[in-house]
Amino acid sequence: MTGASAHGAPSRLPFDLPRLGIGTAPLGGLFQEVSEQDAAATLEAAAAAGITYFDTAPRYGHGQAEDRLGRLLAPAGIAEPVISTKTGWLLRPEPDGSPGTVVTDWTERGIRASLESSLTRLRRPSVDILYLHDPDDYPDEIRRTAYPAVRRLRDEGLVRAIGFGMNHGDRLAAYVAEFEVDVVLVAGRFSLLDHEALTTLLPLCAKTGTAVVVGGVFNTGLLADPSDDAMFNYRPVQAETLARAQRCRELCAEFGVPLAAAAIQFPYLHPAVTSVVVGCRSAAEVSANAAASRFPIPDRLWQRLAEEGFVPSQLPTV
């Protein structure tokens, strides 16, 4: 069974994608190391919360996130996970076995080598989604070799769906307009503080039936905890943006709603959005985010957020 996007366009995805997923960059050591014990507990908490969708990539900890999923999902009790990973970058270890460097490779040989390595780490014969990862500045390479390569991988059954994963809505939209795309992952560009994806990407995906997965709903943590030392889009937050996030928290508090709940549920206001993925590094974060995704939000709060510009006027709030 597949869903439908706005304007009645049938979804290109050949399967239903869970509403909430976990992004595994933290399990690869993003910002700080995560112990093996905490990684296992994170996945166990996901199983307890009924979460089965996991987004990963070779670049997350030089393969560590994929390796941990491959080893720890089954012991956590997740027998049939939905997994998306990414390609376009190859890990080049040093002779001494250290992680070494990550290099771009958009050739068919590179695309296949990347996926084969991912499948080895994930201990799986195939994955559900393969994204071309951050191809912002490589349109010629994508057109000539990379996109045809992932289409062939889909035809061969090594992946079920293909798409692009990026941080820029307009550039993603250009790829959706040019290529047949099953799904896109847009990170940080559709949140309570950033509506970039609404201008071109989301309306286009609704029209084409391209499923949209939204990541970065906390904008690197600011919308989880808008404090002075918070990060916003991978940089220290500026005073004006911090004030906006704190105002958003105040409005949510007036209705007894945690800011994190509004941040996680905001993308679902657009009918093209299929799923939200949130990065988690501990069992506590998984439990908190799962609860936030289910927290009841009254229509009046969405209306108040719209009145102050946190929710665009184009989105339905009732």
C-alpha positions as CSV (number, residue, x, y, z in Angstrom):
1,M,0.0,0.0,0.0
2,T,1.3,3.5,-0.8
3,G,0.0,6.8,0.1
4,A,-0.8,9.9,-1.9
5,S,0.6,13.4,-1.8
6,A,-1.2,16.6,-2.3
7,H,-3.2,17.1,-5.5
8,G,-3.8,13.3,-5.6
9,A,-0.4,12.3,-7.0
10,P,0.3,8.7,-6.0
11,S,3.5,8.2,-4.0
12,R,6.5,6.8,-5.9
13,L,7.6,4.8,-2.9
14,P,6.8,1.1,-3.3
15,F,6.3,0.7,0.5
16,D,5.0,2.6,3.5
17,L,7.7,4.6,5.3
18,P,7.2,4.8,9.1
19,R,6.1,8.2,10.3
20,L,9.1,8.6,12.7
21,G,12.6,7.4,12.2
22,I,16.0,7.7,13.9
23,G,19.0,9.4,12.3
24,T,22.2,7.7,13.2
25,A,24.8,10.4,12.8
26,P,25.1,10.6,16.6
27,L,25.8,6.8,16.7
28,G,28.8,7.6,14.5
29,G,30.1,10.1,17.0
30,L,28.7,13.4,15.7
31,F,29.7,16.1,18.1
32,Q,30.7,13.6,20.8
33,E,31.5,9.9,21.1
34,V,28.8,7.4,22.0
35,S,29.8,4.2,23.8
36,E,28.9,0.8,22.5
37,Q,26.6,0.3,25.5
38,D,24.8,3.6,24.9
39,A,24.4,2.7,21.2
40,A,22.9,-0.6,22.1
41,A,20.5,1.0,24.6
42,T,19.5,3.6,22.0
43,L,18.4,0.8,19.6
44,E,16.7,-1.1,22.4
45,A,14.7,2.0,23.3
46,A,13.7,2.4,19.6
47,A,12.4,-1.2,19.7
48,A,10.4,-0.4,22.8
49,A,8.9,2.7,21.2
50,G,8.0,0.8,18.1
51,I,10.4,2.7,15.8
52,T,11.7,0.6,12.9
53,Y,13.1,3.2,10.5
54,F,16.8,4.1,10.6
55,D,18.7,6.5,8.4
56,T,22.4,6.1,8.1
57,A,25.4,6.8,5.8
58,P,29.0,5.7,5.4
59,R,30.1,9.2,6.4
60,Y,28.6,8.9,9.8
61,G,31.7,8.0,11.9
62,H,33.6,6.5,8.9
63,G,31.2,3.6,8.8
64,Q,30.7,3.3,12.5
65,A,26.9,4.1,12.4
66,E,26.3,1.5,9.7
67,D,28.4,-1.1,11.5
68,R,26.5,-0.5,14.8
69,L,23.2,-0.9,13.1
70,G,24.4,-4.1,11.4
71,R,25.5,-5.6,14.7
72,L,22.9,-4.2,17.2
73,L,19.5,-4.1,15.5
74,A,18.7,-7.8,15.8
75,P,19.9,-8.1,19.4
76,A,17.7,-5.0,20.2
77,G,14.7,-6.9,18.9
78,I,14.2,-5.1,15.6
79,A,13.9,-8.0,13.1
80,E,12.6,-6.1,10.0
81,P,14.0,-2.6,10.0
82,V,13.5,-0.1,7.3
83,I,16.9,1.3,6.4
84,S,18.1,4.1,4.3
85,T,21.7,4.8,3.6
86,K,23.7,7.0,1.2
87,T,26.2,6.9,-1.5
88,G,28.5,9.1,-3.5
89,W,31.4,9.2,-1.0
90,L,34.0,6.5,-0.4
91,L,35.8,5.7,2.8
92,R,39.6,5.6,2.2
93,P,41.3,4.0,5.2
94,E,44.9,4.6,6.0
95,P,47.3,1.6,5.7
96,D,47.4,1.4,9.5
97,G,43.6,0.8,9.5
98,S,42.7,4.2,10.9
99,P,39.6,5.8,9.3
100,G,41.6,8.0,6.9
101,T,39.7,10.3,4.5
102,V,36.3,10.4,2.8
103,V,36.3,11.3,-0.9
104,T,33.6,11.9,-3.5
105,D,33.1,9.3,-6.2
106,W,30.1,9.6,-8.5
107,T,31.2,7.0,-11.0
108,E,29.2,3.8,-11.3
109,R,32.1,1.9,-9.9
110,G,32.3,4.2,-6.9
111,I,28.5,4.1,-6.4
112,R,28.5,0.3,-6.4
113,A,31.6,0.1,-4.2
114,S,30.0,2.4,-1.7
115,L,26.8,0.4,-1.5
116,E,28.6,-2.9,-1.3
117,S,30.6,-1.6,1.6
118,S,27.5,-0.3,3.3
119,L,25.7,-3.7,2.9
120,T,28.7,-5.4,4.4
121,R,28.7,-3.2,7.5
122,L,24.9,-3.4,7.7
123,R,25.0,-7.2,7.3
124,R,22.1,-7.0,4.9
125,P,21.6,-8.1,1.2
126,S,19.8,-4.9,0.3
127,V,18.5,-1.6,1.8
128,D,15.2,0.1,1.4
129,I,16.4,3.5,0.3
130,L,19.6,4.7,-1.3
131,Y,20.2,8.5,-1.3
132,L,22.8,10.3,-3.3
133,H,24.5,12.1,-0.5
134,D,25.1,15.9,-0.7
135,P,25.5,16.1,-4.5
136,D,25.1,19.9,-4.3
137,D,28.0,20.8,-6.6
138,Y,28.1,17.8,-8.9
139,P,25.1,18.1,-11.4
140,D,27.2,16.9,-14.3
141,E,28.4,13.8,-12.5
142,I,24.9,13.1,-11.2
143,R,23.5,13.3,-14.7
144,R,26.2,11.4,-16.4
145,T,27.0,8.5,-14.0
146,A,25.6,8.6,-10.5
147,Y,21.8,8.7,-11.1
148,P,21.9,6.1,-13.9
149,A,23.9,3.9,-11.5
150,V,21.4,4.1,-8.6
151,R,18.6,3.4,-11.0
152,R,20.4,0.2,-12.1
153,L,20.8,-0.8,-8.5
154,R,17.1,-0.3,-7.9
155,D,16.4,-2.4,-11.1
156,E,18.6,-5.1,-9.7
157,G,16.8,-5.2,-6.4
158,L,19.7,-4.1,-4.2
159,V,17.7,-1.1,-3.2
160,R,13.9,-0.6,-3.2
161,A,13.9,3.2,-3.7
162,I,16.3,5.9,-4.7
163,G,16.6,9.6,-4.1
164,F,18.7,12.5,-2.9
165,G,19.7,13.7,0.6
166,M,20.7,17.3,1.0
167,N,20.6,20.4,3.2
168,H,19.4,22.7,0.4
169,G,15.8,22.8,-0.7
170,D,16.2,24.6,-3.9
171,R,19.0,22.3,-5.2
172,L,17.0,19.3,-4.2
173,A,14.0,20.7,-6.1
174,A,16.2,21.0,-9.2
175,Y,17.1,17.3,-9.0
176,V,13.5,16.3,-8.4
177,A,12.5,18.3,-11.5
178,E,15.1,16.7,-13.7
179,F,15.1,13.0,-12.5
180,E,12.6,10.4,-11.5
181,V,13.0,10.4,-7.8
182,D,11.2,8.1,-5.3
183,V,12.0,10.0,-2.1
184,V,14.1,12.9,-0.9
185,L,15.7,13.6,2.5
186,V,15.8,17.4,3.3
187,A,17.7,18.3,6.4
188,G,17.2,21.5,8.4
189,R,15.3,23.3,5.7
190,F,11.7,22.7,6.9
191,S,11.4,23.5,10.6
192,L,9.7,26.0,12.8
193,L,12.7,28.4,12.2
194,D,13.4,27.6,8.5
195,H,10.8,27.3,5.8
196,E,13.1,27.2,2.7
197,A,11.8,23.8,1.5
198,L,8.3,25.2,1.2
199,T,9.1,27.6,-1.6
200,T,9.9,25.0,-4.3
201,L,10.7,21.5,-3.0
202,L,7.6,20.5,-1.2
203,P,5.1,21.8,-3.8
204,L,7.0,20.0,-6.5
205,C,7.2,16.7,-4.5
206,A,3.5,16.9,-3.9
207,K,2.9,17.3,-7.6
208,T,5.3,14.4,-8.6
209,G,4.4,12.0,-5.8
210,T,8.0,12.1,-4.4
211,A,8.0,11.2,-0.8
212,V,9.7,13.7,1.6
213,V,11.6,12.7,4.7
214,V,12.5,15.7,6.9
215,G,15.6,15.7,9.1
216,G,17.1,18.4,11.2
217,V,13.8,19.5,12.8
218,F,15.7,20.8,15.8
219,N,18.2,22.8,13.6
220,T,21.2,21.2,15.3
221,G,19.6,21.3,18.7
222,L,18.3,24.8,19.1
223,L,14.7,23.8,18.9
224,A,15.3,21.0,21.4
225,D,16.8,23.4,24.0
226,P,17.0,27.1,23.1
227,S,19.9,28.0,25.5
228,D,22.8,30.4,25.1
229,D,25.2,27.7,24.2
230,A,22.9,26.0,21.6
231,M,23.9,25.3,18.1
232,F,21.9,26.4,15.1
233,N,22.6,24.7,11.7
234,Y,26.0,23.5,13.0
235,R,27.1,26.9,14.2
236,P,26.8,28.8,17.5
237,V,23.4,30.4,17.6
238,Q,23.1,34.1,17.0
239,A,21.2,36.3,19.5
240,E,18.3,37.1,17.1
241,T,17.7,33.4,16.2
242,L,18.0,32.4,19.9
243,A,15.3,34.9,20.8
244,R,13.0,33.5,18.1
245,A,13.4,30.0,19.4
246,Q,12.8,31.1,22.9
247,R,9.6,32.9,21.8
248,C,8.5,29.8,20.1
249,R,9.0,27.9,23.3
250,E,7.0,30.5,25.2
251,L,4.0,30.1,22.9
252,C,4.1,26.3,23.2
253,A,4.3,26.6,27.0
254,E,1.1,28.6,27.0
255,F,-0.7,25.5,25.7
256,G,1.3,23.1,27.8
257,V,3.1,21.7,24.8
258,P,6.8,20.9,24.8
259,L,8.8,22.8,22.2
260,A,10.2,19.5,21.0
261,A,6.8,18.2,20.3
262,A,5.9,21.1,18.0
263,A,9.3,20.9,16.3
264,I,8.9,17.2,15.5
265,Q,5.3,17.4,14.4
266,F,5.5,20.7,12.4
267,P,6.7,19.0,9.1
268,Y,3.6,16.8,9.1
269,L,1.5,19.9,8.4
270,H,2.6,19.6,4.7
271,P,0.9,16.6,2.9
272,A,4.1,15.8,1.0
273,V,6.0,14.9,4.1
274,T,6.0,11.2,4.8
275,S,8.4,10.8,7.7
276,V,10.6,12.7,10.1
277,V,14.0,11.4,11.3
278,V,15.6,12.7,14.5
279,G,19.1,12.0,15.6
280,C,19.4,10.2,18.9
281,R,22.5,9.2,20.9
282,S,20.8,7.7,24.0
283,A,17.8,5.7,25.2
284,A,16.5,8.8,27.0
285,E,16.6,10.8,23.7
286,V,14.7,8.1,21.9
287,S,12.0,7.9,24.5
288,A,11.7,11.7,24.7
289,N,11.4,12.1,20.9
290,A,9.0,9.3,20.6
291,A,6.8,10.8,23.2
292,A,7.1,14.3,21.6
293,S,6.0,12.8,18.3
294,R,2.8,11.6,19.9
295,F,2.1,14.6,22.2
296,P,-1.4,16.1,21.4
297,I,-1.1,19.6,19.9
298,P,-4.2,21.7,19.8
299,D,-5.1,23.5,16.6
300,R,-5.1,26.8,18.4
301,L,-1.3,26.4,19.1
302,W,-0.6,25.9,15.4
303,Q,-2.7,29.0,14.7
304,R,-0.8,31.1,17.3
305,L,2.5,29.9,15.8
306,A,1.3,30.9,12.4
307,E,0.3,34.3,13.7
308,E,4.0,34.9,14.7
309,G,5.5,33.4,11.6
310,F,6.7,30.1,12.9
311,V,4.2,28.2,10.7
312,P,3.8,29.5,7.1
313,S,0.4,30.8,6.1
314,Q,0.3,28.2,3.2
315,L,0.1,25.3,5.7
316,P,-3.2,24.1,7.2
317,T,-3.4,24.6,10.9
318,V,-6.8,23.2,11.6
